[in-house]
Amino acid sequence: MKAEHRILFEETSVGKMTMKNRFAMAPMGPLGLGDADGGFNQRGIDYYTERAKGGTGLIITGVTFVDNVVEEHGMPNCPSPTYNSIQFVRTAREMTERIHAYGSKVWLQMSAGFGRVTIPTNLGEYPPVAPSPIMHRWLDKVCRELTKDEIHTIVKSFGDGAFNAKRAGFDGVEIHAVHEGYLLDQFAISFFNYRTDEYGGSLENRLRFAREVVEEIKRRCGDDFPVALRYSPKSFIKDWRKGALPGEEFEEKGRDLPEGVEAAKLLTEYGYDCLDVDVGSYDAWWWSHPPMYQKKGLYIEYAKLVRDAVSVPVICAGRMDDPDMAAKAVADGACDIVSLGRPLLADPDYVNKLRAGRVESIRPCLSCHEGCMGRIQEFSALNCAVNPACCRERAARLTPAAKPKKVLVVGGGPAGCEAALVLAERGHTPVLCEAGSVLGGNLIPGGTPDFKEDDRALAKWFTHELAERGVEVRLNTRMSAEDILAEKFDALVLATGSRPKTLPLEGGHVLTAEDVLLGKADPGKKTVIVGGGLVGCETALWLKKKGVDVTIVEALPKLLAVNGPLCHANSEMLEALIPFSGIETVCGAALSGVDAEGASVTKDGGTAHIDADSVILCIGYRSENSLYDALQDKVAEIYQIGDANRVANIMYAIWDAYEVASNI
């Protein structure tokens, strides 16, 4: 390993618990990893064990619920240490024993509940609860105020949950959370807490709930059992359901830094052994779940403020996948432990690869949220866009091919690269033919904006991994149907991708986003982008940063109305960045013509002209499946994958390729 990375592999301690290195797996919602009785299912056990096997020093599970009475959480949803303690201990014990076999430690993250930010699909028949009668984050309904007896019930449940966690072999617990605007955080923030009893008013009173939780756990489990707290020293709340953007001037309605530092001091005085630091809230979701539009290491400066104020270890997450940056954060005293969330979804062997000096073999996370937070929101399932085996390690484990075959793969985008990689792993002999001069397909133009650097990193990773496995790659090789039939192969995989859609326009300077992103076409100083989907908005943001005056024309009533990011943290931040960056938008409008001076746009029965040097079309893609049409009746074993099969996104290109290639 590089000398500067050695600091990341030093032993470190939380209380009397010692970790073998400074890496923790950040807690991520374990939806799909629990059983109907509140235990961990086999997927969950395998998933956490795989990250311990990969070298991570501390595994922190995703959230588990200690209460299912005051706030209902349907089963199976997330595991619960109190719902059925026998089943929980039985399944969790198997998991902790396997994790300990790799020399890793493991904490159980336990939650007081969501309160006003409860996901609507999880509400059941119960009304949402909160410290006071305040508006729900998502629904237009007022939350019910928790009674003191209910608070005491939840506090006792924390003690029961921690006791069961200790029985099950966990090395500590992390409390969820005085962060992100969850229930404990709602009590701690005056914007949400209007109570006049001992749980409202002063900062000490607003932190009383969190104080009673740690005191109850210490009473039940002893002072030597570590209790960490997920903690946000700043909320970035402008108003109800309105979050601030990076660099925006605003009045903080949530927790601001002076109170955040003071609260951190009090919480450690109360007995918390470690603070796991981030910033943000559900009203400013893109801080708590940072998409690619946020800078890497965005929490470091806030972790440093907390670390300077307290005497307990501090954990820092937040796009910390750059090991140079992570090592510097530790060396500078910003944190003691580096927490990796999505990077460990993408590559469970991240830590071992870094330790061995194999940085180029670490599969990059795209910060796309498509496989993780987006799927949690929409489908109650945790996965990963670039790692199809994530959360199904046993079911999706690759097996050697019983009869090795020579497989011709046509197309070097993410689908073709993934297929060739999987085929090689299984013992087949893939030959990959790509018409262009580099591998990556749409990752290359898509990765042009500075905030999409990890798209290009993924293309580079595919190139490296294919070379490592000795896969024959033929660049600058455009295959016709005749060329393919002249090859000797046992199976054919067509990953020929897609082409940008165009319009029959005459006059003016009409371009595609792909040509602009690749530098093949100059948009000039002023441009009209037709299409307010993901490609159109990201291209607009990139061009605006380069000094181009941009207007987006979208036919639907709002931007990102279709085919936008699955996760609201991504879509809401991107949608907010457009006006914040000074990009004009015209929604509910249609392009009616172009000329040398710009574009004509029709809206509400009237037509207006927008002056521009160019018009950039971002109106979607069309599958390139001509080879499949020509060959489907002539090749015995033929598969069509990725955009050639159906235009989707990087996740489905990779997932479909993995599915097909793992079964050839």
TANOR-V521181 format. One record per residue. PSI is psi in radians with two decimals (NA if undefined). OMEGA is omega in degrees with one decimal (none if undefined). BURIAL is 1 if it has 24 or more other C-alpha atoms within 12 Angstrom, else 0. Layout:
PSI:OMEGA:BURIAL + PSI:OMEGA:BURIAL
This chain:
2.81:175.4:0 + 2.54:-176.4:0 + -0.68:-177.3:0 + -0.25:178.5:0 + -0.18:-175.6:1 + -0.54:-180.0:1 + -0.49:179.7:1 + -0.26:-177.7:1 + 0.26:172.6:1 + 2.61:171.3:0 + 2.57:175.5:0 + 2.84:-173.0:1 + 2.59:166.9:1 + 1.95:-171.2:1 + -2.22:178.9:0 + 0.16:176.9:0 + 2.23:-179.2:1 + 2.34:177.1:1 + 2.59:-177.2:1 + -0.35:175.8:1 + -3.10:-174.5:1 + 0.35:-178.9:1 + 2.30:172.7:1 + 2.60:170.0:1 + 2.08:-178.3:1 + 2.56:177.9:1 + 2.25:177.1:1 + 2.46:-174.5:1 + 2.12:-174.0:1 + 0.67:-178.0:1 + 2.30:-174.4:1 + -0.08:-175.5:1 + 0.09:178.9:1 + 2.80:177.3:1 + 3.09:-173.4:1 + -0.23:-179.4:0 + 0.25:175.7:1 + 0.10:177.2:1 + -3.12:173.3:1 + 2.32:174.3:1 + 3.10:-175.5:1 + -0.59:176.7:0 + -0.78:-179.4:1 + -0.75:179.6:1 + -0.81:-179.5:1 + -0.69:-177.6:1 + -0.89:-179.5:1 + -0.67:179.4:1 + -0.66:-178.9:1 + -0.63:179.3:1 + -0.54:173.1:1 + -0.75:176.3:1 + -0.58:-179.9:1 + 0.01:172.2:1 + -0.05:-177.7:1 + 2.27:-174.2:1 + -0.61:-178.6:1 + 2.19:174.8:1 + 2.15:173.4:1 + 2.06:-177.1:1 + 2.85:169.5:1 + 3.08:-171.4:1 + 2.41:169.7:1 + 2.66:-173.3:1 + 2.22:178.2:1 + -0.29:-177.6:1 + 2.31:174.3:1 + 0.34:180.0:1 + -0.98:179.1:1 + -0.75:177.3:1 + 2.04:-174.9:1 + 2.37:173.0:1 + 1.92:-174.8:1 + 2.56:176.8:1 + 2.40:-3.0:1 + 2.26:175.0:1 + -1.47:171.3:1 + 2.69:176.0:1 + 2.81:179.3:1 + 2.21:-179.9:1 + -0.04:-177.3:1 + -0.25:-175.0:1 + -0.84:174.4:1 + 1.59:-170.3:1 + -0.58:-179.8:1 + -0.84:179.9:0 + -0.68:179.4:1 + -0.88:-177.9:1 + -0.72:-178.6:1 + -0.86:-175.9:1 + -0.69:-179.0:1 + -0.58:-180.0:1 + -0.71:176.6:1 + -0.71:-177.6:1 + -0.84:-177.5:1 + -0.63:178.1:1 + -0.72:179.4:1 + -0.71:177.9:1 + -0.75:-179.3:1 + -0.44:179.0:1 + -0.42:-179.8:0 + 0.17:177.4:1 + 0.23:180.0:1 + 2.76:173.3:1 + 2.84:-177.4:1 + 2.32:174.8:1 + 2.60:172.1:1 + 2.20:174.7:1 + 2.22:-176.6:1 + 2.41:-173.9:1 + 2.54:171.0:1 + -0.26:-178.0:1 + 3.03:-175.9:1 + -0.53:-177.6:1 + -2.28:-174.5:1 + -0.18:-178.6:1 + 0.23:178.2:1 + 2.29:177.0:1 + 2.23:-174.4:1 + -0.65:-178.5:1 + -0.24:-178.8:0 + 0.07:-174.4:1 + -0.50:-176.9:1 + -2.51:-178.9:0 + -0.12:-174.3:0 + 2.51:172.3:0 + 2.63:177.4:1 + 2.61:-179.4:1 + 2.88:179.9:1 + 3.01:177.1:1 + -0.50:-177.1:1 + 2.94:178.2:1 + 1.45:-177.7:1 + 2.89:-178.2:1 + 2.47:174.4:1 + 2.66:-178.7:1 + -0.70:-172.1:1 + -0.63:-173.1:1 + 2.60:177.8:0 + 1.14:176.5:0 + 2.69:-177.9:0 + 2.34:179.8:0 + 2.70:176.0:1 + 2.39:-179.9:0 + 2.30:176.7:1 + 2.45:173.4:1 + 2.85:177.8:0 + -0.64:178.1:0 + -0.66:178.4:0 + -0.68:175.5:1 + -0.79:-179.6:1 + -0.63:177.5:1 + -0.76:179.8:1 + -0.73:178.5:1 + -0.80:178.7:1 + -0.65:179.2:1 + -0.59:175.3:1 + -0.74:177.6:1 + -0.75:178.0:1 + -0.76:-178.6:1 + -0.75:179.3:1 + -0.67:177.7:1 + -0.77:178.6:1 + -0.61:176.9:1 + -0.76:179.0:1 + -0.73:176.0:1 + -0.63:-176.1:1 + -0.03:175.6:1 + 0.12:176.3:1 + 2.55:-177.5:1 + -0.08:179.6:1 + -3.11:177.6:1 + 2.69:171.7:1 + 2.30:-177.6:1 + 2.32:-177.8:1 + 1.82:-2.9:1 + 2.61:165.1:1 + 1.06:-179.8:1 + 2.75:170.5:1 + 0.12:178.1:1 + 0.38:173.4:1 + -3.12:-169.7:1 + -0.84:178.6:1 + -0.60:179.1:1 + -0.64:178.0:1 + -0.66:175.3:1 + -0.63:-173.1:1 + -0.32:-174.1:1 + 2.19:-175.9:1 + -0.45:178.6:1 + -0.51:-178.3:1 + -0.31:-170.5:1 + 1.89:179.8:1 + 0.22:-172.8:1 + 2.64:177.1:1 + 0.06:176.9:0 + -2.85:-175.4:0 + -0.08:177.8:0 + 0.20:178.9:1 + 2.93:178.0:1 + -1.89:-176.9:0 + 2.83:177.4:0 + -0.75:179.3:1 + -0.71:178.6:1 + -0.70:-179.5:1 + -0.39:176.6:1 + 0.01:-175.2:1 + -0.71:178.9:1 + -0.88:179.7:1 + -0.62:178.7:1 + -0.79:-178.8:1 + -0.54:178.4:1 + -0.90:-177.8:1 + -0.63:178.8:1 + -0.68:178.9:1 + -0.72:179.6:1 + -0.75:178.9:1 + -0.64:178.5:1 + -0.67:-177.1:0 + -0.60:-170.5:1 + -0.15:179.3:1 + 2.73:-177.3:0 + -0.35:-176.6:0 + -0.10:-179.7:0 + 1.95:-173.4:1 + 2.37:174.7:1 + 1.93:177.8:1 + 2.88:179.5:1 + 2.22:171.1:1 + 2.14:-166.4:1 + 2.34:177.1:1 + 2.00:178.4:1 + -0.14:178.6:1 + 2.45:-172.3:1 + -0.51:-176.7:1 + 0.70:178.3:1 + 2.08:175.3:1 + -0.64:-178.5:1 + -3.11:177.7:0 + 2.14:176.6:1 + 0.35:179.8:1 + 2.12:-179.8:1 + 2.73:179.1:1 + 2.66:177.5:1 + 2.80:176.0:1 + 2.28:179.1:0 + -0.05:-178.3:0 + 2.38:173.4:0 + 2.27:-176.5:0 + 2.87:174.4:0 + 2.09:-178.9:0 + 2.12:176.7:1 + -0.28:178.8:1 + -2.31:178.1:1 + 2.14:176.5:1 + 2.95:-170.2:1 + -0.74:179.2:1 + -0.81:176.7:0 + -0.57:179.2:1 + -0.72:178.0:1 + -0.73:179.2:1 + -0.74:178.6:1 + -0.67:178.1:1 + -0.75:178.4:1 + -0.79:-179.2:1 + -0.75:-177.1:1 + -0.67:177.5:1 + -0.55:173.5:1 + -0.59:-179.6:0 + -0.33:176.3:1 + -0.01:178.2:1 + 2.32:-172.9:1 + -0.16:-175.4:1 + 2.51:175.5:1 + 2.20:179.9:1 + 1.78:-162.3:1 + 2.35:166.1:1 + -2.95:172.9:1 + 2.91:175.1:1 + -3.05:-178.1:1 + 2.98:176.4:1 + -0.41:176.2:1 + -0.30:175.6:1 + 1.11:-166.5:1 + -0.48:-175.9:1 + -0.11:171.4:1 + -0.74:-178.1:1 + -0.55:179.4:1 + 1.32:-168.6:1 + 2.12:172.9:1 + -3.08:-177.9:1 + -0.23:179.7:1 + -0.18:173.4:1 + 2.62:179.3:1 + 2.75:175.8:1 + 2.57:179.7:1 + 0.56:-172.5:1 + -0.30:-179.1:1 + -0.10:-171.0:1 + -0.80:-177.1:1 + -0.57:179.8:1 + -0.66:175.6:1 + -0.66:-180.0:1 + -0.72:177.7:1 + -0.74:179.1:1 + -0.77:-177.8:1 + -0.63:179.1:1 + -0.33:-174.8:0 + -0.29:-174.4:1 + 2.91:-178.3:1 + 0.16:178.6:1 + 2.82:179.1:1 + 2.62:178.6:1 + 2.33:175.1:1 + 2.44:178.8:1 + 2.19:175.1:1 + -2.71:173.3:1 + 1.32:177.6:1 + 0.93:-177.5:1 + 0.49:-173.2:1 + -0.19:174.9:1 + 1.93:-175.0:1 + -0.53:176.3:1 + -0.78:178.7:1 + -0.73:-179.6:1 + -0.76:179.8:1 + -0.68:179.2:1 + -0.67:179.2:1 + -0.72:177.5:1 + -0.80:-178.7:1 + -0.59:-179.3:0 + -0.03:179.1:0 + 0.33:177.5:1 + -0.53:-179.4:1 + 2.89:177.9:1 + -0.48:-175.9:1 + 2.37:178.4:1 + 2.20:-176.1:1 + 2.21:179.2:1 + 2.13:177.6:1 + -1.54:-177.8:1 + -0.58:176.0:1 + -0.51:178.0:1 + -0.29:167.7:1 + -0.80:-177.8:1 + -0.71:-178.7:1 + 1.75:-179.7:1 + -0.30:-179.2:1 + 0.29:-177.7:1 + -0.91:-172.3:1 + -0.79:179.6:1 + -0.66:178.2:1 + -0.70:178.2:1 + -0.75:179.9:1 + -0.62:-178.8:1 + 0.04:180.0:0 + 0.40:-177.5:0 + 0.94:-175.7:0 + -0.65:-176.9:1 + -0.23:179.4:1 + -0.04:178.9:1 + 2.10:-179.8:1 + 2.18:-174.5:1 + 2.55:169.0:1 + 2.44:-177.5:1 + -0.08:-173.4:1 + 0.56:-177.3:1 + -0.41:-179.4:1 + 0.08:-175.6:1 + -0.74:-176.9:1 + -0.31:-175.3:1 + -1.57:-173.0:1 + -0.65:179.4:1 + -0.76:179.7:1 + -0.53:174.3:1 + -0.80:179.6:1 + -0.84:-169.4:1 + -0.57:-171.2:0 + 0.10:179.5:0 + 0.73:-179.3:1 + 2.28:176.8:1 + 2.26:176.6:1 + -2.84:177.8:1 + 2.39:-176.6:1 + -0.68:-173.8:1 + -0.11:179.2:1 + 1.60:-175.9:1 + -0.33:-179.2:1 + -0.08:-177.6:1 + 2.24:179.5:1 + 0.14:170.5:1 + 0.82:-174.0:1 + -0.66:-178.3:1 + -0.83:-176.2:0 + -0.58:-175.2:0 + 0.17:-179.3:0 + 2.32:-177.5:1 + 2.45:178.8:1 + 2.55:178.5:0 + 2.49:178.6:0 + 2.29:178.5:0 + -0.60:179.2:0 + 1.68:-178.9:0 + 2.43:-178.2:0 + 2.74:168.2:1 + 2.12:-174.8:1 + 2.19:176.6:1 + 2.14:178.7:1 + 2.13:-178.5:1 + 2.01:-179.0:1 + 2.13:-175.6:1 + 0.55:171.3:1 + -2.97:-177.8:1 + -0.61:179.3:1 + -0.84:-179.7:1 + -0.72:179.6:1 + -0.77:179.5:1 + -0.74:179.3:1 + -0.82:-179.9:1 + -0.68:-179.7:1 + -0.81:179.9:1 + -0.73:179.1:1 + -0.75:178.8:1 + -0.71:179.0:1 + -0.59:-175.6:1 + -0.07:176.7:1 + 0.02:173.4:1 + 3.00:175.7:1 + 1.59:178.6:1 + 2.58:170.2:1 + 2.10:-174.0:1 + 2.13:179.6:1 + 2.21:-178.2:1 + 2.28:-177.3:1 + -0.51:-178.2:1 + -3.08:-176.6:0 + -0.17:178.4:0 + 2.80:174.8:1 + 2.71:175.2:1 + -0.47:179.3:1 + -2.27:-177.7:1 + -0.15:173.3:1 + -0.50:-175.6:1 + -1.00:175.6:1 + -0.68:-179.8:1 + -0.48:-178.3:1 + 0.15:-179.2:1 + -0.80:179.0:1 + 2.55:-176.4:1 + -0.52:-179.8:1 + -0.04:177.0:1 + 0.50:-177.0:1 + -0.52:-176.8:1 + -0.34:172.7:1 + -0.81:178.2:1 + -0.57:176.6:1 + -0.62:177.6:1 + -0.72:176.6:1 + -0.73:178.0:1 + -0.68:178.4:1 + -0.80:177.5:1 + -0.78:-179.7:1 + -0.78:-179.9:1 + -0.82:-175.5:1 + -0.65:177.1:1 + -0.70:177.5:1 + -0.70:179.2:0 + -0.58:-177.7:0 + 0.09:175.3:1 + 0.45:179.7:0 + 2.31:176.5:1 + 2.08:180.0:1 + 2.15:179.1:1 + 1.78:177.4:1 + 2.87:-179.4:0 + 0.66:-176.6:0 + 1.70:178.1:0 + 2.04:-174.2:0 + 2.22:171.0:1 + 2.99:176.9:1 + -0.67:179.7:0 + -0.71:178.1:0 + -0.74:-178.0:0 + -0.79:-178.8:1 + -0.41:178.5:0 + -0.28:179.2:0 + 2.70:173.2:0 + 2.02:-179.6:0 + 2.84:179.6:1 + -0.45:179.5:1 + 2.67:-177.3:1 + 2.24:175.9:1 + 2.08:-179.9:1 + 2.01:178.7:1 + 1.03:-170.1:1 + 0.04:169.3:1 + -2.58:-175.6:1 + 2.91:178.7:1 + 2.56:177.1:1 + 2.42:174.4:1 + 2.57:178.5:0 + 3.02:177.0:0 + 2.59:178.8:0 + 1.37:-176.8:0 + 2.50:176.5:0 + 2.45:-179.8:0 + 2.74:178.6:0 + -3.13:-177.0:0 + 1.55:-174.4:1 + 2.20:-174.9:1 + 2.90:169.3:1 + 2.70:178.6:1 + -0.65:-178.4:1 + -0.79:-179.4:1 + -0.64:178.4:1 + -0.79:-178.7:1 + -0.61:-179.6:1 + -0.03:179.6:0 + 0.27:179.8:0 + -0.28:-178.2:0 + 2.49:-179.3:0 + 2.07:-178.6:1 + -0.16:-177.0:1 + -2.83:-177.1:1 + -0.21:-177.4:0 + 2.25:-175.3:1 + 2.72:171.4:1 + 2.17:176.0:1 + 2.15:179.5:1 + 1.93:-178.5:1 + 2.00:-178.5:1 + 0.64:172.5:1 + -2.83:-176.0:1 + -0.83:-178.6:1 + -0.77:-179.3:1 + -0.77:-178.3:1 + -0.74:180.0:1 + -0.68:177.1:1 + -0.72:178.6:1 + -0.77:-179.1:1 + -0.74:179.9:1 + -0.81:-179.7:1 + -0.67:179.3:1 + -0.69:177.2:1 + -0.46:179.3:0 + 0.04:176.7:0 + 0.17:179.4:0 + 2.40:176.0:1 + 2.12:-170.2:1 + 2.40:169.0:1 + 2.25:177.0:1 + 2.28:174.9:1 + 2.11:-176.7:1 + 2.31:-177.1:1 + -0.54:-178.1:1 + 2.93:-174.1:0 + -0.30:-179.0:0 + 2.83:175.3:1 + 2.70:175.8:1 + 0.53:-178.5:1 + -0.54:176.6:0 + 2.61:175.0:0 + 0.48:175.7:0 + 3.13:178.0:1 + 2.48:-178.6:1 + -0.62:-176.8:1 + 2.34:-179.0:1 + -0.50:178.2:1 + -0.70:178.8:1 + -0.89:-174.7:1 + -0.71:-178.0:1 + -0.65:178.4:1 + -0.78:-179.7:1 + -0.74:179.9:1 + -0.63:178.7:1 + -0.55:-178.8:1 + -0.47:-176.6:1 + -1.01:178.3:1 + -0.58:179.9:0 + -0.57:-179.5:0 + -0.04:179.0:1 + 0.41:178.3:0 + 2.21:179.0:1 + 2.55:176.9:1 + 2.49:174.2:1 + 1.78:-178.2:1 + 2.83:-176.6:1 + 0.55:-174.9:1 + 2.75:179.8:1 + 2.48:174.5:1 + 2.15:-177.9:1 + -0.19:178.0:1 + 2.83:176.6:1 + 2.67:175.1:1 + -3.05:-175.7:1 + -0.35:-177.9:0 + -0.09:179.6:0 + -2.39:-172.7:1 + 2.58:173.1:1 + 2.35:-174.9:1 + 2.33:178.7:1 + 2.26:178.8:0 + 2.32:177.5:0 + 0.66:176.4:0 + -0.12:178.7:0 + 2.82:-179.0:0 + 2.37:178.1:0 + 2.71:179.1:0 + 2.35:177.9:1 + 2.07:179.1:1 + 2.33:-179.6:1 + 2.69:175.2:1 + -0.35:-176.8:1 + 2.85:172.5:1 + 2.17:-177.7:1 + 2.15:-179.2:1 + 2.15:174.9:1 + 1.11:-170.3:1 + 0.36:175.2:1 + -3.07:-175.6:1 + 2.71:179.1:1 + 2.32:-178.8:0 + 2.41:174.0:1 + 1.61:-174.6:1 + 0.42:-178.0:1 + -0.63:178.8:0 + -0.69:179.0:1 + -0.75:178.9:1 + -0.64:-177.6:0 + -0.41:-170.5:0 + -0.17:-171.6:1 + -0.46:179.0:0 + 0.04:-175.2:0 + -0.17:-178.8:0 + 2.23:-174.6:1 + -0.82:-178.4:0 + 1.79:-175.0:0 + 2.42:-179.8:1 + 2.50:174.7:1 + 2.19:-173.0:1 + 2.96:177.3:1 + -2.65:-178.5:1 + -0.44:177.8:1 + -0.54:179.0:1 + -0.81:177.3:1 + 2.30:-179.9:1 + 2.11:-178.8:1 + -2.08:-180.0:1 + -3.10:-177.5:1 + -0.70:-178.0:1 + -0.89:-176.6:1 + -0.49:174.0:1 + -0.79:-178.4:1 + -0.77:-178.7:1 + -0.79:-178.8:1 + -0.67:177.6:1 + -0.75:179.2:1 + -0.75:-179.8:1 + -0.85:-176.9:1 + -0.85:-175.4:1 + -0.48:179.4:1 + -0.14:-178.6:1 + 0.15:174.4:1 + NA:none:1
